[in-house]
Amino acid sequence: MTRIEFYVLPDDNPLGRLRAACQLAAKGWQHDMRVFIRCSSETQCDQLDELLWRFRPERFIPHEQYADDPAAPVVLGLEQAPVHPQGLLINLASTLSPHVDHFSRVIEIVNQEPELLTVCRDNFRLYRRHGYDPKRVEL
């Protein structure tokens, strides 16, 4: 069964969520996992793409937007299904991915922004209703 985790950041900085996504993508890729980062919008995909290019100057994180290469080690997308199953989904969107079962692991990144907290609490309950056992991880 897919492992679901909610990584909870201590502040409400939106850039912190993107930096956490970069760190998690780098870690997943270093452990030979395919990574799909599900963004909330094309604008967020572009922001994350730019951030990944300069995130760690000493270590490149091989990534592409879904339209450019859906089989890249780290893919930035929206609602698309992953090309490679059983990887890591980093969900930055406010809804559950329709492709959760295609991944071995799903990470939702939560910060302290009130609207996002409400959405993530609802998503936590939705995962439970769908038979998953989500865990909370404080960062």
ABEGO torsion letter per residue (X at the ends): XBBBBBBBBABABAAAAAAAAAAAAAAAAAAGBBBBBBBABAAAAAAAAAAAAAABAABBBBBBBAAABAABABBBBBABBBABBGBBBBBABABBBAAAAABABBBBBBBABAAAAAAAAAAAAAAAAAGBBBBBBBX
